[in-house]
Amino acid sequence: MANGRSRSVYMDHAATTPTRPEVVEAMLPCFTERFGNPSSLYALAREAKEAVGEARGRVTAAIGARPEEVCFTSGGTESDNWAIKGVAAANRKRGNHIITSAIEHHAVLHPCRTLEKQGFSVTYLPVDELGRVDPGDVEEAITDRTILISVMIANNEIGTIQPVRAIAEVAHDHGIPFHTDAVQAIGAIPIDVDEMGIDLLSLSAHKFGGPKGAGALYVRRGIRIGALMDGGGQERGRRAGTENVPGIVGLGKAIELAVAEAPRSSTRIAAMRDRLIRGILDAIPETRLNGHPTERLPNNVNVAFRYVEGESILLMLDALGISASTGSACTSASLEPSHVLTACGLPPEHAHGSLRLTLGSRNTEEDVDYVLSVLPRVIERLRKMSPISPVR
Ligand code: PLP
């Protein structure tokens, strides 16, 4: 019972996930007994250093990397900023052109905009109506000044999974490093940096059962990258600042659990996703699925209802105990239509009526039943109130 409501259903796991109890348990001693600064020279500090090393081992095992290739950061935003700005700074003499996609998270798009102001040029590749980048478009966009290609594995709003292997192949044919934002993909789909041809990869702990404010950037050995943070010599001189030991330990535990459980939990979650999508499309007219029908994150449902406002849907669902989103959490405060849905060619009136439900391992079939039982009435009520709706 939450706030007197009959039910509380959290379906916004793309925004953040609850920190798992096993993760909290692993983190707690780092605040109290094992609180040393890993850079200090006594036993307490060595314990903290060891804990960071163990966590690094867990991250490398999860993505098929080597320990010296993983640097801890403050999260997905820092990792994306570092990858883009760091590669740009280190390769400025070789070129000033970056290729990315129009549907990246703002943590990639905004650093690109910053670099444009500093004299770089950026190609924002279009996507098809299902949100996919065409590797052929990547090939065509390459110039002899291109120094980085950055395309996310899976989109945070519509869940579309990109053909990253093919894109990485194009990049490598031209000797260009390939960065990918894997923030939504870790723990949802298998990732191996060698097999997928990834040179830089961003991840964030709070998206897979870890704490907020902890992330990592994978940088393949030999890739030239400048520092984002200058200061002490932490992370082999690549990322200054006393390590967030509890956060790093939590990240390590969370990624280990998420990746080990992914094959089973993804199948269960995908079945709930499919039941939600089918149930919504069957019950509510003038509704469409956003994103790819099959090349899609197992936990992502994104639908557009004509004649309604996403914000109104969220308010009514919130009153019914359901937490959802109408775009990415970072942009939901603005009234601009989502740049992702717009890039997929959705007219603004559709994009405004979009609803994102993202499932997690704590969700149950009863949660799905509950959403399917209340959502058609919510949309019907809103359409009756809408001045533009013929359904009145
Ligand atoms: N990239 C993607 C695809 C995301 O979904 C997010 C968070 O929503 C980020 C980057 C930013 O990650 P963080 O919240 O750890 O800064």
Residues whose N, C-alpha, C, O or C-beta is under 5 A from the ligand:
A	BS01	PLP	A14 A15 G75 G76 T77 H105 A107 A154 N156 D181 V183 Q184 S204
